[in-house]
Amino acid sequence: MDQTDMGCCSCFGFLRKPRTLLHFRASDSFFSNDLLVSQHDGDDPDTIFYGGQDNDFLYQSDNGPQRPAKRSQEIILSRAQSGFVCRQVPVKETKKAICHEDENGNKMVNEYIHQRKIGSGSYGKVVLYRNTKDGKLYAVKVLHKSYMKKVSIMKMLDHPNIVNLIEVIDDPEIDKFYMVLEYVEQKLVCDNGLGETSSRKYLRAIISGLMYLHSHNIIHGDIKPDNLLVTINGNVKIGDFSVSQIFEDDDDTLRRSPGTPVFTAPECCQGLTYHGRAADTWAVGVTLYCMIFGQYPFLGDTLQETYDKIVNDTVEIPDGMNPQLVDLLERLLCKEVIYASWDGCIAEPRDRITLQGAAQHPWVVGDEGPIPEYWCRCGFGRRKQVQASEEQVQRQQGYLCKESAGLLV
């Protein structure tokens, strides 16, 4: 065996594999920069919702394959039955959508008056509506019912750094549904760089929200500035859960990466099974890079070239930067992976810093101190932390027992 195939990891049955990229058809190479840096939503500009098909992978169960929406609903229902409910105020569910006009000719859906279009999400338009009952503005997404998974996950979320779902209007007589969300004034814009102070403030909020998701076995799958909204008070909220996944346990392995190309982790570019939490963490690193420098760390002229840069190029950081910031960026954007499964198909980025590690990093802590721990009322994340601690103690005790047994022989 060539020495280059060996290393300390081979002592434990792990081997480093040469980096290979996914290969695309010739037509795939002609991606515009807009498609490399954002998801393609496929919307017709004259339509209000996207009626595409859900192409997520299928889950296997005792009753055969299931779509993620159905599987997500089952997991959430199981948690609710076990008493793990995050929200103190449940999402309002309305079964009738009455589309009409007010006396001034403004379009209305139930008690909501159409104001203006405010953007396009991954799978639908986002429209600003005003509620005639409370006078407040709300962001309303209109989606095809094949994207009910998005609702299933958002219904359970309750965190100050997550966009809040207020109401779901799901009329069985029509093939679309309405998601009524809190209105957050603007997206995170990093075109010219934000400087360290603002970037640190925003990063702390992103980490807090994402740690909450991960503690509930939820992978966001598309962390990027476009999916980060900023309130008038400067609080960042994570939005757009259209490609998110929820898991029953801590096994967060995934096969497909439906997120945005320039925010895709290197292990996802190689067509192998990867860990969703680690991929989310990589996207946080790319987002931090964008906030600091106002540009992407890896961007080619084509999809293939972009993936090649993500996998092979060294991240470029100008001289003279804050050493703590440089250290954090390099650890978030660590590319080295170990292939740890028996067939070598699961990528383990073991040297990449975890979200918990990033939360405790000196640059993130700064003068503000540690990121405050969020105590979710459902207790699901805390239960997992206790279980992890107990398992660690058991492993340590088992190791000590084995060591003692060896000494007695």
C-alpha positions as CSV (number, residue, x, y, z in Angstrom):
1,M,0.0,0.0,0.0
2,D,1.3,3.5,-0.9
3,Q,2.2,5.5,2.1
4,T,0.0,8.3,0.9
5,D,-3.0,6.1,1.5
6,M,-2.0,5.7,5.1
7,G,-1.9,7.9,8.2
8,C,-3.1,8.0,11.7
9,C,-6.6,7.5,10.6
10,S,-5.8,4.1,9.1
11,C,-5.0,2.8,12.6
12,F,-8.8,3.0,13.3
13,G,-10.0,1.5,10.0
14,F,-10.5,4.9,8.4
15,L,-8.9,5.9,5.1
16,R,-8.6,9.2,3.4
17,K,-9.9,9.0,-0.1
18,P,-8.8,11.1,-3.1
19,R,-11.1,14.0,-3.8
20,T,-13.5,13.3,-6.7
21,L,-16.2,15.6,-8.0
22,L,-19.6,15.0,-9.2
23,H,-19.6,15.1,-13.0
24,F,-22.3,16.9,-14.9
25,R,-23.7,16.9,-18.4
26,A,-22.4,19.6,-20.8
27,S,-25.6,21.5,-20.4
28,D,-25.1,21.7,-16.7
29,S,-21.9,23.7,-17.1
30,F,-23.7,26.8,-18.4
31,F,-25.0,28.1,-15.1
32,S,-25.2,31.8,-14.7
33,N,-23.8,33.3,-11.5
34,D,-27.3,34.0,-10.3
35,L,-28.1,30.3,-10.3
36,L,-24.8,29.5,-8.6
37,V,-25.5,31.9,-5.7
38,S,-29.3,31.3,-5.3
39,Q,-31.8,28.5,-5.5
40,H,-33.7,28.3,-8.8
41,D,-37.4,28.5,-7.8
42,G,-38.8,28.0,-11.3
43,D,-41.5,30.6,-10.8
44,D,-43.3,32.2,-13.7
45,P,-43.2,36.0,-13.0
46,D,-46.9,36.2,-13.6
47,T,-48.0,33.5,-11.2
48,I,-48.2,33.7,-7.4
49,F,-47.1,30.2,-6.5
50,Y,-44.9,27.5,-7.9
51,G,-46.6,24.2,-8.6
52,G,-43.6,22.0,-9.1
53,Q,-43.2,18.5,-7.8
54,D,-41.5,17.5,-4.6
55,N,-38.3,15.6,-5.6
56,D,-36.9,14.9,-2.1
57,F,-35.7,11.4,-1.4
58,L,-38.1,8.8,0.0
59,Y,-38.0,7.4,3.5
60,Q,-38.4,3.7,4.0
61,S,-40.9,2.5,6.7
62,D,-42.8,-0.6,7.6
63,N,-45.5,0.6,5.2
64,G,-43.2,1.2,2.3
65,P,-41.6,4.4,1.0
66,Q,-42.9,7.8,2.3
67,R,-42.5,11.3,1.2
68,P,-40.6,13.6,3.6
69,A,-43.7,15.6,4.3
70,K,-45.5,12.6,5.6
71,R,-42.5,11.3,7.5
72,S,-41.9,14.8,9.1
73,Q,-45.5,14.9,10.2
74,E,-45.2,11.5,11.8
75,I,-42.0,12.5,13.7
76,I,-43.6,15.8,14.9
77,L,-46.8,14.0,16.0
78,S,-44.7,11.4,17.9
79,R,-42.9,14.2,19.7
80,A,-46.1,16.0,20.6
81,Q,-47.6,12.8,22.0
82,S,-44.5,12.4,24.1
83,G,-45.0,15.9,25.5
84,F,-42.2,17.6,23.5
85,V,-44.0,20.7,22.3
86,C,-41.9,23.8,21.6
87,R,-44.7,26.4,21.1
88,Q,-46.7,27.9,23.9
89,V,-49.1,29.4,21.3
90,P,-49.9,26.9,18.6
91,V,-50.0,27.8,14.9
92,K,-53.6,28.9,13.9
93,E,-55.0,26.4,11.3
94,T,-57.7,27.7,9.0
95,K,-59.5,25.3,6.6
96,K,-61.2,27.9,4.4
97,A,-59.6,30.4,2.0
98,I,-62.0,33.1,0.9
99,C,-60.5,35.1,-2.0
100,H,-62.4,38.4,-2.6
101,E,-61.9,42.2,-2.9
102,D,-62.5,45.0,-0.4
103,E,-64.5,48.1,-1.2
104,N,-61.5,49.7,-2.8
105,G,-60.8,46.7,-5.1
106,N,-57.8,45.4,-3.1
107,K,-57.4,41.6,-3.2
108,M,-58.1,39.8,0.0
109,V,-57.6,36.3,1.4
110,N,-59.9,35.9,4.4
111,E,-59.1,38.9,6.7
112,Y,-55.8,39.7,4.9
113,I,-55.5,42.6,2.5
114,H,-52.9,42.4,-0.3
115,Q,-50.3,45.1,-0.1
116,R,-47.4,44.2,-2.5
117,K,-45.1,41.5,-3.6
118,I,-42.0,41.5,-1.4
119,G,-39.9,38.7,-2.9
120,S,-39.6,35.1,-4.1
121,G,-38.7,32.2,-1.9
122,S,-37.3,28.9,-3.0
123,Y,-40.7,27.5,-4.0
124,G,-43.1,30.4,-4.1
125,K,-43.8,34.1,-4.1
126,V,-43.8,36.1,-0.9
127,V,-46.5,38.7,-0.6
128,L,-47.1,41.4,2.0
129,Y,-50.6,41.4,3.5
130,R,-52.2,43.5,6.3
131,N,-54.5,41.9,8.8
132,T,-57.8,43.9,9.1
133,K,-58.3,42.6,12.7
134,D,-55.0,43.6,14.3
135,G,-53.7,46.0,11.6
136,K,-50.3,44.3,11.5
137,L,-48.3,43.4,8.4
138,Y,-47.6,39.7,7.6
139,A,-45.5,38.0,5.0
140,V,-47.6,35.4,3.2
141,K,-46.2,32.5,1.1
142,V,-48.5,30.7,-1.3
143,L,-47.3,27.2,-2.1
144,H,-48.3,24.1,-3.8
145,K,-49.5,21.4,-1.4
146,S,-46.6,19.2,-2.3
147,Y,-44.5,21.4,0.0
148,M,-46.4,20.7,3.2
149,K,-43.2,19.4,4.8
150,K,-42.2,23.1,5.1
151,V,-45.2,23.7,7.3
152,S,-44.8,20.5,9.3
153,I,-41.4,21.6,10.5
154,M,-42.2,25.3,11.0
155,K,-45.2,24.4,13.1
156,M,-43.0,23.1,15.9
157,L,-40.4,25.9,16.0
158,D,-40.3,28.6,18.6
159,H,-37.1,30.6,18.9
160,P,-36.2,34.3,18.8
161,N,-33.8,33.7,15.9
162,I,-36.3,31.7,13.8
163,V,-39.0,33.4,11.7
164,N,-42.4,32.7,13.4
165,L,-45.2,30.9,11.6
166,I,-48.5,32.5,12.6
167,E,-51.2,30.8,10.6
168,V,-51.7,28.1,7.9
169,I,-54.7,28.5,5.5
170,D,-55.2,25.1,4.0
171,D,-58.4,24.8,2.0
172,P,-59.1,21.2,0.8
173,E,-60.9,22.7,-2.2
174,I,-57.8,24.2,-3.7
175,D,-54.3,22.8,-4.6
176,K,-52.3,25.5,-2.8
177,F,-52.0,26.7,0.8
178,Y,-51.0,30.0,2.5
179,M,-48.3,30.3,5.2
180,V,-48.8,33.5,7.2
181,L,-45.4,34.5,8.7
182,E,-44.3,37.3,10.9
183,Y,-43.1,40.2,8.7
184,V,-39.3,40.8,9.0
185,E,-38.3,44.1,7.4
186,Q,-35.1,43.2,5.4
187,K,-32.7,40.5,4.3
188,L,-29.1,40.3,5.4
189,V,-27.2,42.3,2.8
190,C,-23.4,41.8,2.7
191,D,-22.4,43.3,-0.7
192,N,-19.7,45.6,0.7
193,G,-18.9,43.7,3.9
194,L,-20.3,44.5,7.3
195,G,-17.2,44.8,9.5
196,E,-16.4,42.6,12.5
197,T,-18.8,44.2,15.0
198,S,-22.0,43.7,12.9
199,S,-20.8,40.4,11.6
200,R,-20.2,39.1,15.1
201,K,-23.6,40.2,16.3
202,Y,-25.3,38.6,13.3
203,L,-23.2,35.4,13.6
204,R,-24.2,35.0,17.2
205,A,-27.8,35.1,16.3
206,I,-27.4,32.6,13.4
207,I,-25.5,30.2,15.7
208,S,-28.1,30.4,18.4
209,G,-31.0,29.7,16.0
210,L,-29.1,26.9,14.2
211,M,-28.1,25.2,17.5
212,Y,-31.8,25.2,18.4
213,L,-32.6,23.5,15.2
214,H,-29.9,20.9,15.5
215,S,-30.8,20.1,19.1
216,H,-34.2,19.2,17.7
217,N,-32.7,17.0,15.0
218,I,-33.6,19.5,12.3
219,I,-31.2,20.3,9.4
220,H,-31.9,23.6,7.7
221,G,-30.1,22.7,4.5
222,D,-29.8,26.2,2.9
223,I,-28.2,28.7,5.3
224,K,-27.2,31.8,3.4
225,P,-27.7,35.6,3.7
226,D,-30.8,35.5,1.5
227,N,-32.5,33.2,4.0
228,L,-31.5,35.4,7.0
229,L,-33.8,38.3,7.8
230,V,-33.0,41.3,9.9
231,T,-35.6,43.1,12.1
232,I,-35.7,46.8,12.8
233,N,-33.9,46.1,16.1
234,G,-31.1,44.3,14.3
235,N,-32.1,40.8,15.3
236,V,-31.4,38.1,12.8
237,K,-34.0,35.4,12.1
238,I,-33.5,32.2,10.1
239,G,-36.2,31.7,7.4
240,D,-37.0,29.5,4.4
241,F,-37.3,25.9,5.6
242,S,-38.3,24.6,2.1
243,V,-35.4,22.0,1.9
244,S,-35.1,21.3,5.7
245,Q,-35.1,17.8,7.1
246,I,-36.1,16.4,10.4
247,F,-34.8,13.2,11.9
248,E,-36.0,10.8,14.6
249,D,-32.5,10.5,16.2
250,D,-29.0,11.9,15.9
251,D,-28.3,10.1,12.6
252,D,-28.2,13.2,10.3
253,T,-26.7,11.5,7.2
254,L,-28.1,12.7,3.9
255,R,-27.4,11.8,0.2
256,R,-28.6,14.8,-1.7
257,S,-27.7,18.5,-1.2
258,P,-30.6,20.7,-2.4
259,G,-29.1,24.0,-1.1
260,T,-27.4,26.8,-3.0
261,P,-24.2,25.8,-4.9
262,V,-21.8,28.4,-3.5
263,F,-22.8,27.5,0.1
264,T,-22.4,23.7,-0.5
265,A,-19.9,21.9,1.7
266,P,-17.1,20.1,-0.1
267,E,-18.2,16.7,1.0
268,C,-21.6,17.3,-0.6
269,C,-19.9,18.1,-3.9
270,Q,-18.5,14.5,-4.1
271,G,-21.7,12.6,-4.3
272,L,-21.2,10.7,-1.0
273,T,-23.3,10.5,2.1
274,Y,-22.6,13.5,4.4
275,H,-23.7,14.8,7.8
276,G,-26.4,17.5,7.6
277,R,-25.2,19.3,10.8
278,A,-21.6,19.6,9.4
279,A,-22.9,20.9,6.1
280,D,-25.0,23.5,7.8
281,T,-21.9,24.6,9.8
282,W,-19.9,24.9,6.5
283,A,-22.7,27.2,5.2
284,V,-22.4,29.3,8.3
285,G,-18.7,29.7,7.5
286,V,-19.4,30.8,4.0
287,T,-22.0,33.3,5.3
288,L,-19.5,34.7,7.8
289,Y,-17.0,35.1,5.0
290,C,-19.6,37.0,2.9
291,M,-20.4,39.2,5.9
292,I,-16.7,40.1,6.4
293,F,-15.5,40.4,2.9
294,G,-18.6,41.1,0.8
295,Q,-17.9,38.2,-1.6
296,Y,-18.0,34.4,-1.8
297,P,-15.0,32.4,-0.9
298,F,-15.4,29.9,-3.8
299,L,-17.2,30.9,-7.0
300,G,-16.5,29.7,-10.6
301,D,-18.0,30.6,-13.9
302,T,-19.8,27.2,-14.1
303,L,-21.3,24.8,-11.6
304,Q,-18.5,22.3,-12.2
305,E,-15.8,25.0,-11.7
306,T,-17.5,26.2,-8.5
307,Y,-17.6,22.7,-7.1
308,D,-14.0,22.2,-8.1
309,K,-13.0,25.4,-6.2
310,I,-15.0,24.4,-3.1
311,V,-13.3,21.0,-3.0
312,N,-9.7,21.9,-3.9
313,D,-9.0,25.6,-3.5
314,T,-7.6,27.1,-0.3
315,V,-9.7,29.8,1.3
316,E,-8.2,33.2,0.7
317,I,-8.0,35.5,3.6
318,P,-6.1,38.9,3.3
319,D,-3.1,39.6,5.5
320,G,-3.5,41.7,8.5
321,M,-6.9,40.3,9.6
322,N,-7.8,39.7,13.2
323,P,-6.0,36.4,14.0
324,Q,-9.0,35.1,16.0
325,L,-11.3,35.8,13.1
326,V,-8.9,34.0,10.7
327,D,-8.8,31.0,13.0
328,L,-12.6,30.8,13.1
329,L,-13.0,31.1,9.4
330,E,-10.4,28.4,8.7
331,R,-12.0,26.1,11.2
332,L,-15.5,26.6,9.9
333,L,-14.3,26.2,6.3
334,C,-12.1,23.1,7.1
335,K,-12.3,20.7,4.1
336,E,-10.5,17.6,5.3
337,V,-12.8,14.7,5.7
338,I,-12.4,11.1,6.8
339,Y,-14.4,8.3,5.2
340,A,-15.6,6.4,8.2
341,S,-18.2,3.8,7.0
342,W,-17.4,0.2,6.2
343,D,-17.7,1.0,2.4
344,G,-16.0,4.4,2.7
345,C,-19.1,6.3,1.6
346,I,-19.8,8.5,4.6
347,A,-17.8,11.8,4.8
348,E,-16.8,12.8,8.3
349,P,-15.3,16.4,8.4
350,R,-13.8,15.7,11.9
351,D,-11.6,18.7,12.0
352,R,-14.3,21.2,11.1
353,I,-15.4,23.1,14.2
354,T,-18.9,22.3,15.5
355,L,-21.5,24.9,16.1
356,Q,-21.0,24.4,19.8
357,G,-17.3,25.0,19.3
358,A,-18.0,28.1,17.3
359,A,-20.3,29.4,20.0
360,Q,-17.4,29.2,22.4
361,H,-14.8,30.5,20.0
362,P,-13.0,33.7,21.4
363,W,-13.9,35.8,18.3
364,V,-17.6,34.9,18.7
365,V,-17.6,35.4,22.5
366,G,-15.8,38.7,22.1
367,D,-16.8,41.4,24.7
368,E,-20.5,40.1,24.7
369,G,-19.7,36.9,26.6
370,P,-21.0,33.4,25.8
371,I,-24.1,33.0,23.6
372,P,-27.0,32.7,26.1
373,E,-28.4,29.2,26.3
374,Y,-32.0,29.0,25.0
375,W,-34.2,26.9,27.2
376,C,-36.9,25.5,25.0
377,R,-40.1,24.6,26.8
378,C,-40.3,21.2,25.1
379,G,-37.1,20.0,26.8
380,F,-36.2,17.8,23.8
381,G,-32.8,19.4,23.3
382,R,-32.1,19.3,27.1
383,R,-33.0,15.7,27.2
384,K,-30.6,14.9,24.4
385,Q,-27.8,16.8,26.2
386,V,-28.5,14.8,29.4
387,Q,-28.5,11.5,27.4
388,A,-25.2,12.5,25.7
389,S,-23.6,13.3,29.1
390,E,-24.8,10.0,30.6
391,E,-23.5,8.1,27.5
392,Q,-20.1,9.8,27.9
393,V,-20.0,8.8,31.5
394,Q,-20.9,5.2,30.7
395,R,-18.2,5.1,28.0
396,Q,-15.6,6.5,30.4
397,Q,-16.7,3.9,33.1
398,G,-16.6,1.1,30.5
399,Y,-13.1,2.2,29.5
400,L,-12.0,2.3,33.2
401,C,-13.5,-1.1,33.8
402,K,-11.6,-2.6,30.8
403,E,-8.4,-0.9,31.9
404,S,-8.8,-2.3,35.5
405,A,-9.5,-5.7,34.1
406,G,-6.4,-5.5,32.1
407,L,-4.4,-4.6,35.1
408,L,-5.8,-7.5,37.0
409,V,-4.7,-10.1,34.4
